[in-house]
């Protein structure tokens, strides 16, 4: 998958990977349809950071979920 290309397919892929890595319990809270290509670069930065780490503190988890919330379509 070429994440250098802005596409809804890539947005969906990154969101699903972030959810899986963070083991998000409320899966309905973060849906690919909540995001669009406008925030692609920010979403990609979060995705890359999440994929690099093996574990997250509760504070990091909260910060990541809040940041994803900030990127959601209005």
Buried (B, 14 or more C-beta within 10 A) or exposed (E): EEBEEBEEEBBBBBBBBBBEBBEBEEEEEBEBEBBBEEBBEBBBEBBEEBEEEEEBEEEBBEEBBEBBEEBEEE
